[in-house]
């Protein structure tokens, strides 16, 4: 989880739902967070974040998210924070290492059975006289 004191917020006028309210209130929220300046994560975690989120980082190494789906600034703000935290959590997750296994007896039989079935279908398609 990224602490809120490390986030930088910017607000703008939003498009979409809201009627005339859209013209006078700044409900769009843009959240940016600098991976390098974060004090919460270790150097290894920061490197992992930079690799995993490389396509989403700006040239200054900041992760930026904009949200304008809701009609209020407060809801957009909390939604943007949630999205940012989800991205960071998914990027930090280390996948389990796969240990290769050999096929068991049942899977071998199943494979041979499907090969026989496929062969039979192809044999039925042949023209008589081949």
C-alpha positions in Angstrom: 0.0 0.0 0.0 1.3 3.4 -1.0 0.9 6.0 1.8 -1.2 9.0 0.9 1.5 11.4 1.9 3.6 10.2 -1.0 0.8 10.8 -3.5 0.5 14.0 -5.5 -3.0 15.1 -6.5 -4.2 17.3 -9.4 -7.8 18.2 -10.2 -9.4 19.3 -13.5 -12.8 19.7 -15.0 -14.2 16.4 -16.0 -16.1 15.3 -19.1 -19.1 13.0 -19.1 -22.0 12.7 -16.6 -22.8 15.6 -14.3 -24.9 18.0 -16.4 -24.2 21.6 -15.8 -22.2 20.7 -12.7 -19.4 19.5 -15.0 -18.9 23.0 -16.3 -18.2 24.5 -12.9 -16.5 21.8 -10.7 -13.2 20.0 -11.0 -14.2 16.4 -10.4 -11.4 14.7 -12.5 -8.6 13.5 -10.3 -5.0 12.8 -11.5 -2.8 11.0 -9.0 0.9 10.6 -9.4 3.4 8.7 -7.3 7.2 8.7 -7.7 8.6 5.1 -7.4 12.1 6.3 -6.7 11.3 8.8 -4.0 9.1 6.3 -2.0 10.3 5.6 1.5 8.0 2.5 2.0 9.6 0.1 -0.5 13.1 -1.5 -0.6 15.4 -1.1 -3.5 14.6 -4.6 -4.8 10.8 -3.8 -4.7 11.4 -0.5 -6.4 13.4 -2.2 -9.2 10.6 -4.8 -9.6 8.0 -2.0 -9.8 10.0 -0.2 -12.4 10.3 -3.3 -14.5 6.7 -4.4 -14.2 5.1 -1.0 -14.6 7.6 0.3 -17.2 4.9 1.0 -19.7 2.8 3.0 -17.2 5.7 5.2 -15.8 6.3 8.7 -17.0 9.7 9.9 -18.1 10.4 11.1 -14.6 9.6 7.7 -13.1 6.2 8.5 -11.8 3.1 6.3 -11.9 0.2 8.5 -13.0 -3.5 7.6 -12.9 -6.5 9.7 -13.8 -10.1 9.0 -12.8 -13.2 10.9 -13.9 -15.9 8.1 -13.8 -17.8 9.4 -10.8 -19.7 12.6 -10.3 -17.8 13.8 -7.2 -14.2 14.6 -6.6 -14.0 12.7 -3.4 -15.2 9.4 -5.1 -12.9 9.9 -8.0 -10.0 10.5 -5.5 -10.7 7.3 -3.6 -11.1 5.3 -6.8 -7.8 6.6 -8.2 -6.0 5.6 -5.0 -7.6 2.2 -5.1 -6.5 1.7 -8.7 -2.9 2.8 -7.9 -2.7 0.5 -4.9 -4.0 -2.4 -7.0 -1.4 -1.8 -9.7 1.4 -1.7 -7.2 0.2 -4.8 -5.3 -0.1 -6.8 -8.6 3.4 -5.6 -9.7 5.0 -6.7 -6.4 3.5 -10.2 -6.5 6.2 -12.7 -7.2 4.8 -15.7 -9.2 5.4 -19.1 -7.8 8.2 -21.1 -9.6 6.8 -23.9 -11.7 8.3 -27.3 -11.1 8.1 -29.4 -14.2 6.5 -32.8 -13.7 6.3 -35.9 -15.9 3.0 -37.0 -17.4 1.3 -39.7 -15.3 -0.2 -43.0 -16.6 -3.7 -41.6 -16.9 -2.6 -38.6 -18.9 -0.6 -40.8 -21.3 -3.6 -43.1 -21.9 -5.8 -40.0 -22.5 -3.4 -38.6 -25.0 -3.1 -42.0 -26.9 -6.9 -42.4 -26.8 -7.4 -38.9 -28.4 -4.8 -39.8 -31.1 -6.7 -43.0 -31.9 -10.0 -41.1 -32.2 -8.4 -38.4 -34.4 -6.9 -41.1 -36.6 -10.2 -42.9 -37.0 -12.0 -39.6 -38.0 -9.3 -39.0 -40.6 -9.6 -42.6 -41.9 -13.3 -42.2 -42.4 -12.7 -39.0 -44.5 -10.6 -40.9 -47.0 -11.9 -41.7 -50.4 -12.4 -45.4 -51.1 -9.6 -46.8 -53.3 -6.7 -45.1 -51.6 
